[in-house]
Amino acid sequence: MRSTSFRTFVLYPLLVVAWESVWTGGQLRVQPGYAPLLMWGYLQYRLIGRYRLRRGGGGPGMGTPPERLVTTGPYAWCRNPMYLGHMIFLVGLTLTFESLFAALLTVATIVWFHFRVRRDEARLRVRFGELYEGYCLRVRRWVPGLF
């Protein structure tokens, strides 16, 4: 299957709109007040991705890992701000379309990201050693100050 960003920002919205259109007989329920979460999540993913590439090198994903550990900017608050952007987008998708189907996709994706992050962290520990260990002690995995 294509990249994670393709699934989150293209495939899942198309699936949700199609599912909800069929489920509701073409009468989509849309709560536009939640749509800013879609933009927030997408922009967070894109802008932080650019930041990480400039600061850390490597490729856009862990297929080509960063050459340098990035601990500044948004990475000073959260170890996975790009993945968090995906999650914010998916929560926005769920709320915007009042969709149980989108909620299921969101929960499944969050669980999947948790396991992906665990694999990424193991690779980063090998690559950056004590520097990464210290970073993990200072900065939370998902939400600043919580977890």
C-alpha positions in Angstrom: 0.0 0.0 0.0 1.1 3.6 -0.5 2.6 5.8 2.1 1.1 6.5 5.5 0.5 10.2 4.5 -1.4 9.0 1.4 -3.6 6.8 3.5 -4.3 9.5 6.1 -4.8 12.5 4.0 -6.2 11.1 0.8 -7.5 7.5 1.0 -9.2 7.7 4.4 -11.1 10.9 3.7 -12.3 9.4 0.4 -13.4 6.2 2.1 -15.2 8.1 4.9 -17.1 10.3 2.4 -18.0 7.2 0.3 -19.1 5.2 3.3 -21.1 8.0 4.9 -22.7 8.8 1.5 -23.9 5.2 1.1 -24.8 4.9 4.8 -26.8 8.1 4.9 -28.4 7.8 1.4 -26.4 10.7 0.1 -27.2 13.0 3.1 -23.8 13.6 4.6 -23.7 15.0 8.0 -21.1 17.7 8.1 -20.1 19.7 11.1 -17.9 22.5 9.6 -16.8 23.8 13.0 -14.5 20.8 13.3 -13.0 21.2 9.8 -10.1 23.4 11.2 -8.8 20.2 12.8 -8.3 18.8 9.4 -6.2 21.7 8.3 -4.3 21.8 11.6 -3.4 18.1 11.4 -2.3 18.3 7.8 -0.3 21.5 8.2 1.3 20.2 11.3 2.4 17.1 9.4 3.7 19.0 6.4 5.4 21.9 8.1 7.1 19.8 10.8 8.1 17.3 8.1 9.9 20.1 6.3 11.5 21.3 9.6 12.8 17.8 10.3 14.2 17.3 6.9 16.1 20.7 7.1 17.4 20.0 10.6 17.9 16.3 10.6 18.6 15.3 7.0 17.7 11.8 5.8 14.4 11.1 4.0 10.8 11.9 4.7 10.2 8.7 6.7 12.3 6.2 8.6 13.1 4.4 5.4 15.9 6.8 5.2 16.5 7.8 8.8 17.7 11.2 9.9 21.4 11.9 9.9 21.1 14.2 13.0 18.7 13.9 16.0 16.3 16.8 15.9 15.4 18.0 19.4 14.5 21.7 18.8 11.4 23.5 17.6 8.3 21.2 17.8 10.5 18.3 18.7 11.4 20.0 22.0 7.7 19.5 23.0 6.8 16.1 21.5 8.9 13.3 20.1 6.4 12.5 17.3 4.8 15.8 16.1 4.4 14.6 12.5 2.5 11.4 13.6 0.5 13.6 16.0 -0.5 15.7 13.0 -2.0 12.5 11.4 -4.0 11.8 14.5 -5.3 15.4 14.8 -6.4 15.2 11.2 -8.2 11.9 11.7 -10.0 13.2 14.9 -11.1 16.1 12.7 -12.3 13.8 10.0 -14.3 11.8 12.6 -15.9 14.9 14.1 -16.5 16.8 10.9 -18.4 13.9 9.4 -19.9 12.6 12.7 -18.6 9.2 11.4 -18.4 6.0 13.4 -16.5 4.5 10.4 -13.9 7.4 10.7 -13.7 6.8 14.4 -12.8 3.2 13.9 -10.2 4.2 11.3 -8.8 6.8 13.8 -8.6 4.3 16.7 -7.0 1.6 14.5 -4.5 4.2 13.1 -3.6 5.5 16.6 -2.9 1.9 17.7 -0.8 1.3 14.6 1.2 4.5 15.1 1.9 3.5 18.7 3.5 0.2 17.5 5.3 2.0 14.6 6.7 4.6 17.1 8.0 1.8 19.3 9.9 0.4 16.2 11.2 3.8 15.2 12.4 4.5 18.8 14.4 1.2 18.8 16.1 2.2 15.6 16.8 5.8 16.9 18.3 4.3 20.1 20.7 2.3 18.0 21.5 5.2 15.8 21.9 8.0 18.4 22.5 6.1 21.6 22.8 8.1 24.8 21.8 11.3 23.0 18.4 9.8 22.1 18.0 8.2 25.6 18.4 11.6 27.2 16.0 13.2 24.8 13.4 10.5 25.7 13.8 11.4 29.3 13.1 15.1 28.6 10.4 14.9 26.0 7.2 13.0 26.0 6.2 10.6 23.1 2.9 12.2 22.3 1.4 15.0 24.4 3.7 17.5 26.2 3.6 16.9 30.0 1.2 13.9 29.7 2.4 10.9 27.8 
